[in-house]
Amino acid sequence: MDTNLRTSSSLLQLRSSFCFSNSLPPSKLLLSKPKRVNCVQHRLVIKNSTGFGENDSCNDSPVKPSNLFMQEAIGAEYGEGFETFRLDGPLKVDVDYLNDRLQEGFLKRIRYAMKPDEAYGLIFSWDNVVANTRALKLNAWEQLASEEGKKIPPEATAQKLMLYSSADHVLHKILHWETVESEVDRLKSRLSQIYCDNLIKLRKPMEGLEEWLDAVSTANIPCAVVSSLDRRNMVDALERIGLKKYFQAIISEENGMESISHRFLSAAMKLDRKPSKCVVFEDDPRGITAAHNCTMMAVALIGSHPAYDLVQADLAVGSFNELSVINLRRLFANKGSTFMDRQKQIIEKTPPRRKLTVDTI
């Protein structure tokens, strides 16, 4: 009994000493409550910086993606980036910051001199690059129209706009469904749910992608995939098509990126590669512009858009079967290792010509 009393008394002393100090007067004992609030705030900051918040999929409840049928901003038009959270406060991350802070160290420079391919980072867009999602999105619109007793216009131009425009624009300008704002939110939520349910039907990646990823994996080139899907659906889809093992980083809706460029910069951070050493694989002209705004190279996949819409890309291919690792070297070959760094224009001053006179002859 004495032993139990000693143990319980020691636990009470430990608990009391943990909550407040003995030297404090009783009037200041309320200071322990704000400390608890600060701990909660720090915990929320840590969750947001790692990409998991209160409504994430870690609680076995899938997140309803809000950006699936939205036309995201290109971003980084003037090199601006995004804010990430640290324990000491927010941190502003932009293109120049990443190109400067992600410089290779001494040992990495030696390694990349012997194996230059490992210095690159590859970033793949999910839609129509990793997987063919055009049919899934169109089927989602058709199923929603069937549930609402509406019809989808058969014109190819209207269907293309439905794939690449925001849901609000499609509902009001293309389908002309007269609905109130609350009804529009309900339709968008249902549309996202139908699309996520249809992801189960996705069983194979784009043609030649698995062979291409196997080749770059052999060369030890890290890869990332970016999407507006939530992480749970993203990981499940990659596992079904057998490509999850090839991606070292996944940028999903939980990361909270506000534009296409922000997703690319976040992928570069996770791959530990400078943006100027990354290559983006895209099928959309807006994604190619975002890649160039981030000082990245862009490889366009012809299919969703014709080749004349993708002329701004550094390289355009019909499928991944046309690519080899040597293509990556050629993208960076002509301009050297610092080809994207800002440089001052050098004006060479020519010396004045010497006039010929009788004395010089």
Beta strands, then each sheet from edge to edge (+ up, - down):
strand 1: 82-86
strand 2: 89-93
strand 3: 121-125
strand 4: 223-226
strand 5: 249-251
strand 6: 278-282
strand 7: 297-301
strand 8: 315-317
sheet 1: 1+ 2-
sheet 2: 5+ 4+ 3+ 6+ 7+ 8+
end
